[in-house]
Amino acid sequence: MDTVKRYIHDFLAERGAMLTDEETATTNFVEAGVIDSFETLNLFMSLDEEFGVKVSPTEMASPRLQTVDGLASFVRERLS
């Protein structure tokens, strides 16, 4: 698991996500109730602090950014 994906996975695990690595990678963590909208905002802010990647309000609503794989891919794209 790469650094970005591990960071997101650990963020969710610290908040009580009881999913396997595979489930965490593909599950929409907002729709599944893994974290609420406040924690989702905290996740995006922590990604900005850790990796310098900002997520706009419009991007935050994208279902792509509500899975670990999709969000990690987004962050990696912004870093390159």
N, C-alpha and C positions, 0 to 999 in steps of 0.2 A: 504494500500500500504506500503510495507516495506521500510526501509531507503534507500537502494541502488536504488530501482526502483523509489522512490520519487526524489532522487538526479538527476537521469538521466532525468526524466520527467521535473523537474524544469530547468535543463540545457537547454533542448530543448525549453521550454516555454519562457525562457529569451531571446532566439534567434528568437522569433516570431512564433514558431510552433503553428498553429491554428487547432489543432486536439483534439478530445475528448480523455479521458483517454483510452478508448478501442482502438481507432485508433492509438494513440501514442504507445500503448503496442505492437501492431502487425504490424504496418506499417514499411517497410524498409525505414528508415529516410534518407538514402543516395539516393536511387533510386527515392523516392518521392520528392526530392529536399528540404526537410525540413532544412537540413544543408548541406553545401558543404564540400569538402574534408579537407579544412583547419579547419573548425569547428569540423569535426569528429576527427581530430588529437587533437584539443584542448580538446574535450570530453575525449579521452583516457588519455591525460596527467592529466586532472583534477581528473579522477578516481584514477590515481596513487597517486596524492597528497592527496586526501581525504581518500582513503581506502588502499593505499600501494599495489595496484594491477597493475602490469605492463602488457601491451599488446604488443606482438611482432609484427613486421611488417607483418609476415605471417598471424597471427591471425587477424590483422586489416582488412584484405581482406575478411574474412569469413562473408557470409550473416547472419549467426547466431548473429554476434555482431553488426548488423545494425538494430536491433529492440530493443525496451526497454526491453521486456521480455527476449530475448536471451542474451542481454548484462548484464542485472541484474543477470540472472542465472549464467553466466560465472564468474562474480565478486564474487557472493556468494560461488561458488565452490572453487575459489581461496582463499577465506577467511577461509574456513573450513579445 
